[in-house]
Amino acid sequence: MSTENVKIIELNAENWYECCELEILEEQKKYLETNAVSIAQSKFEPTLKPLAIYFEEKVVGFLMYNTVPEEADGYWIYRIMVDKNYQGKGIGKIATKLMIAEIEKIPNANKIIVGYHPENSGAHHLYASLGFVDEGDRFGKEIVVVKYVN
């Protein structure tokens, strides 16, 4: 898949509702909040940056990360989701790489952190393939993985 076909764009008046309409597979619903909840959260926590994932000019996914360091002095990824009809095509991986590049532009951002449910094998494979490492930390029941950047 060509990276030119995938882009991330900050959530706006034109794409937020399309993000709300995206769906994940039934078995994934126990791992993620809905995009509508994430978008609402971003309105009350202004340091969160929600992004729409586009594939060939169509909204197919949603990402969100924090623009300030949090626990463990890292920049946390809050959400990564790709609509069930577009999963398995590498779109999520490309979009996550683009998001990591955005986080790397933040001055002094040297650690990116994400937590995921231990049974979420898709998340495990994605983060491992992008160089995230499990250093043994846990956040509640979630596995916490870290990627050092810059």
ChimeraX attribute file (.defattr): number of C-alpha atoms within 10 A of each C-alpha:
attribute: neighborCount
match mode: 1-to-1
recipient: residues
	/A:1	9
	/A:2	8
	/A:3	13
	/A:4	9
	/A:5	13
	/A:6	22
	/A:7	21
	/A:8	21
	/A:9	15
	/A:10	14
	/A:11	19
	/A:12	11
	/A:13	7
	/A:14	7
	/A:15	17
	/A:16	19
	/A:17	15
	/A:18	16
	/A:19	24
	/A:20	16
	/A:21	14
	/A:22	19
	/A:23	18
	/A:24	17
	/A:25	12
	/A:26	8
	/A:27	8
	/A:28	15
	/A:29	11
	/A:30	10
	/A:31	13
	/A:32	16
	/A:33	13
	/A:34	17
	/A:35	25
	/A:36	15
	/A:37	11
	/A:38	19
	/A:39	22
	/A:40	10
	/A:41	13
	/A:42	17
	/A:43	12
	/A:44	9
	/A:45	11
	/A:46	10
	/A:47	13
	/A:48	20
	/A:49	18
	/A:50	25
	/A:51	25
	/A:52	26
	/A:53	31
	/A:54	20
	/A:55	18
	/A:56	10
	/A:57	10
	/A:58	14
	/A:59	23
	/A:60	25
	/A:61	29
	/A:62	29
	/A:63	26
	/A:64	24
	/A:65	24
	/A:66	20
	/A:67	18
	/A:68	14
	/A:69	17
	/A:70	11
	/A:71	9
	/A:72	12
	/A:73	13
	/A:74	20
	/A:75	25
	/A:76	23
	/A:77	21
	/A:78	19
	/A:79	19
	/A:80	22
	/A:81	27
	/A:82	27
	/A:83	19
	/A:84	15
	/A:85	12
	/A:86	14
	/A:87	15
	/A:88	11
	/A:89	11
	/A:90	15
	/A:91	25
	/A:92	23
	/A:93	18
	/A:94	21
	/A:95	26
	/A:96	22
	/A:97	14
	/A:98	17
	/A:99	21
	/A:100	18
	/A:101	12
	/A:102	13
	/A:103	23
	/A:104	18
	/A:105	11
	/A:106	12
	/A:107	8
	/A:108	11
	/A:109	18
	/A:110	17
	/A:111	18
	/A:112	23
	/A:113	24
	/A:114	22
	/A:115	23
	/A:116	22
	/A:117	17
	/A:118	13
	/A:119	12
	/A:120	15
	/A:121	11
	/A:122	11
	/A:123	18
	/A:124	18
	/A:125	11
	/A:126	15
	/A:127	22
	/A:128	14
	/A:129	11
	/A:130	14
	/A:131	12
	/A:132	19
	/A:133	15
	/A:134	17
	/A:135	10
	/A:136	8
	/A:137	13
	/A:138	13
	/A:139	12
	/A:140	9
	/A:141	10
	/A:142	15
	/A:143	19
	/A:144	20
	/A:145	21
	/A:146	22
	/A:147	19
	/A:148	14
	/A:149	13
	/A:150	9
